[in-house]
Amino acid sequence: MSNLVNNKPAFHGKTVHYIYTPSQDTIDNIIKKGLLDETLDEIKNKMVETYGIPINIEFVPQENYYEFIKIRLHSNDNIDVFTPRFFAFPNSDTVRFIIYDQNPVLQQWINEFDIADLTDVSEIYFPELKQIANDRYIEKIIEFNGRIYGVPGICNFKQGNLLVLTIDKTFYDQLGRPSINDIHQLQELIKNTEKSYHNGKVVCSFNDYLSWHCSNNGYIYWTNIFAYDRDQIITLSDTELLREAYESFQEIAPMISDDISSNYQRMSDKMKKSVLLQVCPYYRFKDNWMEYTDHFVYNFEFMFLSNGYTITYDECWLKYLVNGASDNIEATLVFLRCLEYDQEIYDLIRYGIKDKHYTLNKNGSVFLDKNMIYGWDDSNMLVSPALERPFFFEWNASSIVWENLINKQNYIIDGVDYRGLLDFNLNAKMLGDDLYESMQNLSIHRLFDYLNSLGKPPVNSIADVIRSGIGYDDFIKHYDSEVVEKLIKEIQDKIIKERGNMDIDKQA
């Protein structure tokens, strides 16, 4: 790509019209208030200075998005590239499109509009795209009839079972900063919160607690009472791990907040200040917890809960489509490549202006200032894993974890590719209606809904069952062994079949 910088290609000076679709909240709170204007000007100047490409970025709200794009595409009105939100397409299946699934969204756009075939032109202007398409999970998202039409992106950053622990710093210091390497040490840490004069929530779901216990013992937790032993689904009731985690969690359940909403939505400053200790998936922390870094480090200790069976992978979806009627496809591809591979452009759109919104440590880690713009778009669509920088407390916690589990993906362990396997139960379309319904019949909500009639609080998780006072032996009796074994066999057969189909498609 250096020749595009040193020489003036034919598209030099042509404006790329880029339509991006953030949430309405982002438009109201960031875009309309002009908080990004200075940064966007820097990006535009950099694109002109380095690549000779002026860009026009237009933010369009998700409401009535499809009708807006439809008019612009049919009239070829200042639209070179856009973000094809799948939920905006009429009659789209709104079931979450996971990486294991074929993506029908691309076909819908191609059937209705003139979408550019990028296969040949990308070899010059976005050469990495063809290599990316060799990934069998990504090809289903961006290819149609063996041709590349889309550019993939991240819809969920670093899925898997990597957990993090954040602890109130004063509380942790007073305990003597104990090591936390397994659930027994974590249990002791949580027990100490009961006699602490520090007020605050303890947030830790049983699923995360069990997941860490499983990976510390060579298994990959899947869902409910199931885990993977290599690529074979097992029930954890056949091991001692479920009992150990259940009975251990029983002792600390009264100290753990029954409101774990802070794990699953963006946390306000007030909510953050009310947390004494939290265990959560890394991607939840990255999405929900970040504030300017000096303030965070002053208040919290941060550590990764990782081990030799920690899985990380990026969940992808269709990120960009290019207007086939555009006379500016080459410049558009150069711009899209910059968003993924030009560190300076990426830093601007992700973190803002250096030494104003953020600063860099010598090792390249990020300090966020009070006037940060980091996280201005909560969709994760702008995240490029190759260019993402660690926060300095992440690097200090473990540069090895950052380099091997976050900067890179780590989804193959003992020869097993765990992408898709961990999300398999979420996809009703792939499981089929009958098998999906069988999974739902073993859900905690259905097995224990009778507790509501006994005056117990609603039961939606194993933690709720534990809080209701049910012991492990009574808990596990709710799972009919014959039903469980039959379900495991059917799902295992389905996984083998789907993987075989993917291999056949790839060979074809």
N, C-alpha and C positions, 0 to 999 in steps of 0.2 A: 504493500500500500504506500510505500515511501514515494513512488513515482507520482502519486496523486497530490502529494505535498510539494514536491520539487517542480513538477510540470503542470501546465494548465490544460486539463482535459476539456472535451467539448462542452461539458455541462457547466464549466466555470462561470459563476455569476448568476446561475438560475436559482430561483427561490424554491425551497422545499416547503410545501404546506402540510403541516403535521397537526392532525386533530387528535387530541388526547382526552380521555374521559375519566376524570376523577369523580369522587363522590360529591354529592351536593354540599355536604358539610365542608369539604375541602375548598370548593368554589366560594362558599359564603365566608369562610373564616380565613382563607389564605389568598385566594386569587382576587376576589373583589376588593380586599383590603390592600392590595398591592404589595404584599409582603415578599413576593417572589420577583418583583419587577427588576430590581437591581441585578439579581442573580441571572435571570433570563437574558438580560442585556449582555452580561458577561459571556454567557453561552453563545449567543448570536455573534458577538464580536470574535470569539475564539473560532467558531466555524468558518467565518469569512477569512480571518487572518491565516488559518492553517490549511483549510481545504478549498477556500474560494466559494463557499456555499452559504448564501443567505438562507435563514430559516424563519418561518412564521409559525409559531405555536399557538394553536387555538384550543381553548378549554371548553368542552361541551358537556353539560350535565347528563347524567344517565337517563333522566326522565325524557321521554320522547326521542331518545337517542337514535333508534333505528330509523324513524321517519326523517330525521334530520340528515343522517348519512345517506339514506336512499335518494333524497332530492339532490344532494351534492354529487353523488356518484353518477346518477343518470344525466345530470347536466354538466358533468366534468368541471365543476365550479370550485377552483382552488382547493383541491383535495388530492394529495399525492400519497399519503399514508395515514392510516387510522387504527385505533385499537378496537378490535371486533368483540365487544362484550357479548358473551354467548347468551346471557339472560335477556338481552335486549331484542333478540331475533324473534319474530312472531312464531308462536307454536313450538318454541324450543323446549326440549326436555330440560327442566330446571334441576334435575338430579346432578349433583356435583360430578364434574368430569375429572376423574382421577387418572393418573398416568397409565394405569393398566388398561384403560378403556380406549376404544377407538373414538375419535372425536368427530361427530357428525356436523359440528359447527362449520368447519371449512367447506364441506360439500354444499351446505345451504348458501353460503355467501357466493361460491363459484356458480351455483345454479342460477342465481338471480342477478348477479352483477359481473361486470368485466373486471376480474381480479388478475393481476399480473402473474405470469409464469416466471419465477425467479431462477429456474434451474440453471440456465446458461449464463445469464448476465451476472449472477452472483459469483461465478468463478473468478471474475475480475474484481468486482466491487465489494463482495462480502464472501471471500474464499472459505471462511470457517463454516459457512452455512451448510455446505454439502457434508462436511465431516460430522456436524451436529446431527444431521438427518440420518446418519448411520445408526444412531441409537434407536433400537426397535420400539422403545416407548415414545420417543419424540416423533418418529416418522409418521405415526398415526395422526399426529396433531397437525403437521405442516405439509404432508404430501397427499396428492390425489392422483390416481392412475400413474404412479411412479414419478410424478413431477412435483417440484417444490413450489408451493404457492405462499406459504406463510413463514413468519419468523417466530420462533417459540420464545417464551419468557417464563419467569417464575411466578406461580400463583401462591405458593407457600414456600417460605424460605426455611431450608433445613428441617424437613420432617424427619421422623424417626423416633428414637428413644433417648436422645441426649437430654439430660435434665440439668437444671442449675439450682443452686441453693443461695438465697440471699438472706442475710441475718443482720439484725440491728447491730451496728458495730460496738456500741457501748456494752450491750448485753453479752456479745461474743467475747469481748476483751475481759469482762469480769469473770467469765467461765474459764479463762486461761487459754482460749483459742484452741479447743480440742480438735483433733483430726476427725473427719467424717468420711468413713470409707465403706460403710454398710448400713443396713437398716437398724441394726442394734445400736450403733453409735448415733444414728439419727434419732432413734427413739429416746435415748438418754438426753440428747440435746433438747428435744421437744418437752420431755418431762421437766427439765429445768425451767421452762417458761412458766410453769405453774407457781413456782415460788419466787419468780422474779417480780420486782416492783415496777418493771417496765411494762407499760400497758401496750397492747397491740394484738392484732390477730395472728394466729398461726394458720397458715394456708398450706395444705398438703392433701391432695386427693389420694384415696386408697389405690387407685389404678396406677398413679405415678410411683407410689410406695412399693407396690407389687412389681411393677415393671423393673425398677432398679434392682430389687431382690432377685428377679429372674435373670437379668443380664449379668449380675455378679456371680451367678451360678451356672452360666453357660447356656441359658435359654433366652429366647426373644419373646417377650410378652406380646400377645395379639389383642385379645378382647375378652371381657367377661372372665371365665375361668380357663381360658385357652391360651396356649403358647406354642411357639415353634421350637422343635428340637431338630436343628438343621431345617430341612424343608418339610418336615412332617408335623402336622398339627397334633398336639397332645392335650389332654385335660390335666390341669395342674393338681387336681385331686389325686392323681396317681403319683404325685411327688409329695415331699414334705414342705415344699416351698409355699404353697397356698395356706396351709395351716399355720406355718411360722409367721407369715406376713399378717394373716387375719388376727391371730391371737396377740401378736405384738402390737398391731394397730388398735386392738381393743383397749389396751392400757392407756393409750394416748388420745383416743377419740374424744374424750371430754374436753381436752385442751385445744383441739383443732376446730377452727371455725366451720360451722355447717354451711356458711355462705362462701362458696368458692368462686363466686362470680368474678372475683379479681383475676382468676386464671383465664377467663374467657372473654373479657372485654377490656377496652382501654381503661387504664386506671387514672382517676383524677389525682391531683396532688394530695387531696385530703385522704383518699383511700391509701395511697402509698405511705403516708405518714402514720397510718393506723396499723401497718403491718410490722410485726416483730420478726417473723420468720416466714419464708415462703419457699416451697419446692414446686417447680413448674417446668414444663418442657421449654427448651431453649428458644424455640420459635415464638412461644407465648411471651417470654421475657422480652425478646427483641421487638415484638410488636407493641407490647402494652406498657412496659415499665420505664422506658427511657426518658430521662430528663437531663438537664445539663450535667456533665459528668462530675465536676467538682462537688456539686451538691449530693449526687448519688454516693460517691466514694466517702464523703464526710459522714454519711448516715448508715451506709450498708457495707458489709463484707460480701464478696461475691466468689463463688467457686463452682466449677463444673463437677457433676456427678457422672463420671465416665468410667469405662472399663473396656476390656477386650471384646465385649459383645455390644458395643454402642454402634447403632446404625444411624447414618445421616444421609439424606438425599433431598434433592430439590424437586418439588412437584411442579410440573409444567403445564401450561396451556397455550393456546394460540394468542400471541402477543400483538403482532402487527400484520396487516394486509396492505398491499400496495395497489393503487388504482391502475388497472390495465390500460386505461385511456390516457394516463399521464404521459407527457413528453419528457418527463424528468425522472425516470426510473433509476438511472445510474446514480444521480446525485442523491436520490432518496435512499438507496442502499448504502452509500457511503455514510450518510447521516445515521442510519440505523446501526451500522457497524460501530460508529463512534460511541453510541449509547452503551454498547456492550464491551468495547475494547480500548477506548481512549480514556486513560485514567484521569486526565485533566477535565475533560467534558463530564465524565461520570461524577467526579468529586463535586463539581459545581451543582449538578442537578440533584445529587444525593445529600450533600452536606452544606452546600452554600459557598460563600466566598471565604477563602483561606485567610486566617488571622482576623476575621470579623465574626463569622458564624462558628468557626472551629479553628483549632490549631493542630499541628501534627507533631508527634514525638519523633525521635531519631529512628525508631524502628517502624515508623509509618502508622502507628496507632493514633486514634482520633481523640481529641479533647473537644467536647461541645461547650460552646459559650451560652450565656443566658439568653441571647437573642438568636438561638439556633433556629434553622428551618428544617433540620433533620426530621424525617417522619411526616413531612407535610402531606404526602399521599399515602394512605394506609393500605393501598391495594397490593403492595409489593411488586407491582408490574415493572417498576423502574429499577429493581434490584438486579445487579449483575454479580453473581457469586465470584467471578474471576477478579473483579475490581473492588469488591466490598472490603472495607478496612475494619480491623478490630478496634473496639474501644480500648483505651489503655488498661482498664482494669481486667478486661478479657485476656489481653496479652499477658498481663502480670499473673493472672490466675493460672494460665497454662498456655504458653506459646505452642506447645505440641498439639494440644486439643484444637487450638485455632487453625493451625496449619494442616492437620490431618483429618479433622472432622467437620470443620466449618468452611475454611477456604476451599477444601476439597470435599467430595462426597465419599462416604464410606459405607457402601451398601452390599458389598460382597464379603461374606464371612464364611470360612470353611467351604468355599466354592458355591455358596448359595446366594443368589441375587434376591434381596429382600424387598426391592421396590415392587409395589403392587401387592405383595403378600400381606403387608401390614394394613393395606387399605381395602383388602378384598371384600370384607363384610359390609362395606359402605355402599356397594354398588348393586342395587336390586336388579338392574338390567342384566348384569353379568351372571349373577347367581340364579336368576329365574325367580318367578313369583313364589313358587312352592318352597324352594329352598330358603329364600329370603324370609318367608313367613315362619319357617321352622326356626330360623335364627332369632326372630322376634319373640317367638314363644318361650325361648330360654333367656330373654332379657330380664334384667333385675326388676324392672317395672312390672312385667306381667307375672313373674313368679311370686312376687311378694306384695301384689296389690291388695291382698286380703288384709294386710296390716292396717290399711286405712280404715277398714270397718271396725277395727279394734281400738280406734282412737289414736293410732300412731301417726306421726307426721308422714307426709308423702315420701315414698321410697323410690328413688331414681338411680341409686348407686349402691355398691357394696358397702360403702361407708355409712349410708343411711341404714342398711340392714344391721351393721355393727352397732350403731347408736340405738337401735330399737331394743337391744339387749339379747339378740339371738346369738348363741354360741356357735362355734365352728361346726360341730357335729350336726346340729339342727339345720344350719345353713346349707351344708353340702347335701343333706337328704332331699332338698328340693330339686336336685338335678337327677333325673331318672337315668341310670347308667346306660340302659339300652338305647334310649332316645339320644343321649350324648354320643355314644359310639356310632350310631347310624348317621347322625348329622356330620360327625367328623369324616366318616368315609365318603359321604356324598360331596362334601366341600373339597376334600382331597382329590376326588375324581374330577371335579369341576376345574380345579386349579391345573391338574395335569393336562386336561383337555385344552384349556385356554392357552397354556404355555406351548403346547404342541401346535395349536393353530397359529400362534405368533411366529414360531420357528418356520412353519410352512410358508406363511406369507413373506417372511424375510428372504427365504430361499428363492421364492418366485420372483 
